[in-house]
Amino acid sequence: MNQLVHSAKSTPAEAPTAREAGRTNDPARTMAEILQVATHEFADKGLSGARIDAIAAATRTSKRMIYYYFGSKDSLYLAVLEEAYRRMRTIESDLHLDDLAPVAALKRLVEFTYDHHRDNEDFIRLVMNENIQRGDYLRQSSNIQELNSNAIRSVQAVYDRGVVQGDFRPGLDPVDIHSAISAFTFFNVSNRHTFGVIFQDRNSPDKANTLKREHVVELILRFVSHSISA
């Protein structure tokens, strides 16, 4: 395990007091609430700017209980990253891509990824912040590789079926396909504000539309296909 480059000071993980413990008899629910609030705090302010006090104030817990459940600010940050990826991959696994023809399956995957990123700006900001950290925290995760390996296997299965059926051109790497999907759908959100300032007619006050959904689908389909219309 790599040493954390930007280590936050840990508070001893003391057991909650009787008064604190009386606030909840559902640790799983409490931890889920902490993760939800912490996700927005880290996404909005980054690792260095996020405050455990602010997270505690926005939940039904205390700072002591947060440290009891997660151990440290660093550990909470990593748990937030893992949960963000886990949620996305869990929903992704329910798309039933194997039940669809290859072109329809890839189209559904691209549309899902576009919608997920557009509707979960905190996820994009978390990933952007972790890239600022050069991936140092995510690298310490014990399960992030397996979570994302499932996504690559899903792309591989759709692509292989498409090649066999003559819909997709051979010779592509599933990681490259996944990267292309991520690039277009990520950019749509990550650059929405700067793009909106530069090209004012493309700015949306509600949700990102730097790249149109149907255009992203067409770009990916044209990338993998011999010749096809979205």
Order of alpha helices (4+ residues) and beta strands (2+ residues): alpha-alpha-alpha-alpha-alpha-alpha-alpha-alpha-alpha-alpha-alpha
